[in-house]
Amino acid sequence: MTHAPQSFQLLPGAAESPVILHVPHSSRVIPESLRGSIELDDRALELELDHITDSHTAEIAAAAAEAATATPWRFVNQLSRLVIDPERFPDEREEMLAVGMGAVYTQTTHRERLRPPGVDHQPLIERYFHPYAEAMTAAVGERLAMTGRAVVIDVHSYPTEPLPYELHGDGPRPPICLGTDDFHTPTELLAHAEKAFAGFGGTGINSPFAGTYVPLKFYGNDPRVSALMVEIRRDTYMSETGGLPGPGLTALANALAHLVQSLTD
């Protein structure tokens, strides 16, 4: 555990790039001030972090940004999703509340208790969730102002075998899962992604994870904002659970860079 760092980071890209690589779940950092609100002992917490963290996705995004001719912008969560999950709805709209994984998790990946029942989650929402959402909204707004469009590419990973918390874990688990939105994922964006990731043994759509992230200010009303979620099955680039990256990381970063470039040219 560490002292609280800045909870998110916007890393600048090329002025002409409309692309934001969004990396919300790569960190394992839990501020020391919040450790006491998590009921797991240290060993159990480390194992939970192994399961829940999209390990090395920040490295994939960084390598892709370096390889792309026009550097994309990167918005990276600096804290573990066990602090808050910035991609959840902070209210009853969130379907993952059914398994204790709304914006503030109360259960683990194995459906065990993470936080005490009845604790007020609003301080975490105010301290971490809202500032994150506001900063991401501003980042998208700036791309719109500078380039006339914004493309949010969510960079995630998921385990080879389903975990008990997954609501839709009984479907296909392709090497690359592409999450789409009916309004914000145009056909061309999906086609570019399918081409970029064609060399990893197959892509699938919206299974085992569906949808993509768009700040609520733009969601469902601004077609200039497009979005896609890239879910990478972990055995393609790392040893599970929570292990070191392998040679697949570089290949995936290059594929992501190819996607980024196709959206900038």
ABEGO torsion letter per residue (X at the ends): XBBBBBABBBBBBBAABABBBBBAAABABBBAAAAAABABBAAAAAAAAAAABBBGAAAAAAAAAAABABBBBBBBBABBAAABBAABBABAABAAAAAGBBABBABBAAGBBABBBGBBAAAAAAAAAAAAAAAAAAAAAAAAAAAGBBBBBBBBBBBABBBAABAAAABBBBABBBBBBAAABBAAAAAAAAAAAAAAGEBBBGOABBEBBBBAAABGABAABBBBBBBBBAAAABBOBGBBBBAAAAAAAAAAAAAAAAAAX
